[in-house]
Amino acid sequence: GTQGSDYLHPRGTFGDKTMNDPIVEEVRRVRDAHAAMFNYDLDAIFQDIKEQEKKSGQKFVTYPPRRTEPERKNGSG
């Protein structure tokens, strides 16, 4: 048989009824309103977040991108 999409729901759900968490709902509303200001353009949203970080005066930790080497087959290299 096939599996329904119910398994994709977070814990705290019962059947098709999801748990209503007012904090999660507020975060989602704020996130959606912010994204809508930039027409859901991820690059523009990212740039805005970076500008807000600079204006805040707080120090944010950044890490260099991880470099991965392709796996070498035995006998090469």
Order of alpha helices (4+ residues) and beta strands (2+ residues): alpha-alpha
